[in-house]
Every structure is written in structure tokens, then in C-alpha cells.
């Protein structure tokens, strides 16, 4: 008999299909885990992230970072897609009215 997979719970983190395509985000905000991870990847520490997003609490940022570290591949893929300039140029060219 194998060991059942453990389901982790991240306080302050949820998702809503109506916000950011259901990406994980900080409860009660539209701040995605991807946003926090992006700041972290730019070299910002928790205090610097809190200075930029002063409406958040340290516990919310820590929870977002914990989620990021446990789902790093998934979040890094979202970051890569979001930062793909050629993709966004194509989206703008293909949007109605262009």
C-alpha cells in the first residue's frame, strides 16, 4: 500500500475562475501568486514586496511564496508566457479592430 499524496493548504491563497483565468491569488485581492513570484525573481525580498504592495500583510506574501516554491514549474511557465513579447504582439495584431 502506497502513501497517500498529501494535500497542502496555503492560507490566504485561493483561485477564482473569473479572476486571472483561475490562477492562484491572494484572497480578497487580484494579486496573483505569479505577481509575487515575479517580484521575488527580480530579487525583491518580502519587505520590498510589501513596500510595493503595501495593502498586503507579510503572512500573505509568505503564503504566496510557499505556494510558488511548491508549484515552481507551473508558476514559472505562467511567468514565461506572460513575458513572451512575441506572443503579446500576436495577440494585439489578432484582436478585433486591428
C-alpha positions in Angstrom: 0.0 0.0 0.0 1.4 3.4 -1.0 1.5 6.5 1.0 -1.4 8.8 0.0 -0.4 12.1 -1.5 -0.6 15.0 1.0 -2.7 17.9 0.1 -1.2 21.2 1.2 -3.3 24.1 2.3 -2.0 27.6 1.7 -3.5 30.2 4.0 -4.5 33.4 2.1 -4.3 31.6 -1.3 -7.3 30.7 -3.4 -8.4 30.9 -7.0 -11.5 32.3 -8.8 -12.2 31.3 -12.4 -13.4 34.9 -13.0 -10.1 36.5 -12.0 -6.9 35.9 -14.0 -8.2 32.8 -15.6 -8.3 31.0 -12.2 -4.7 31.5 -11.4 -3.9 31.2 -7.7 -4.1 34.6 -6.0 -4.1 36.2 -2.6 -7.6 36.1 -1.0 -9.6 39.3 -1.3 -7.2 40.7 -3.9 -6.5 40.4 -7.6 -2.8 39.9 -6.8 -1.7 36.5 -8.3 1.0 34.2 -6.9 2.6 34.8 -10.3 3.0 38.5 -9.4 4.6 37.8 -6.1 6.9 35.2 -7.7 7.9 37.7 -10.4 8.9 40.3 -7.8 10.8 37.6 -6.0 12.6 36.6 -9.2 13.6 40.2 -9.7 15.5 40.0 -6.4 13.0 41.6 -4.1 12.7 40.3 -0.6 9.4 40.2 1.4 9.9 43.7 2.9 10.5 45.2 -0.6 7.4 43.3 -2.0 5.4 44.7 0.9 6.6 48.2 0.1 5.4 47.8 -3.5 2.1 46.2 -2.4 1.5 48.0 0.9 -2.1 46.7 1.2 -0.8 43.1 1.8 0.4 41.6 5.0 3.7 39.7 5.4 1.8 36.5 6.1 0.0 36.8 2.7 3.3 37.3 0.8 4.9 34.4 2.7 2.0 32.1 1.8 2.2 33.2 -1.8 5.9 32.4 -1.8 5.3 29.0 -0.2 2.8 28.2 -2.9 5.3 29.3 -5.5 8.1 27.1 -4.2 5.8 24.1 -4.1 4.5 24.8 -7.6 7.5 26.5 -9.1 7.4 24.8 -12.5 3.8 25.7 -13.1 4.2 29.4 -11.9 7.5 29.8 -13.9 5.6 28.7 -17.0 2.9 31.3 -16.3 5.6 33.9 -15.9 7.3 32.9 -19.1 4.0 33.1 -21.0 3.2 36.5 -19.5 6.6 37.8 -20.5 6.6 36.5 -24.1 6.7 39.7 -26.1 6.2 38.0 -29.4 3.1 36.3 -28.1 1.6 39.6 -26.9 2.4 41.3 -30.2 0.5 38.5 -32.0 -2.5 38.9 -29.6 -2.7 42.6 -30.3 -2.4 42.1 -34.1 -5.2 39.5 -33.9 -7.5 41.4 -31.6 -10.8 42.8 -33.1 -10.4 46.2 -34.5 -6.8 45.7 -35.7 
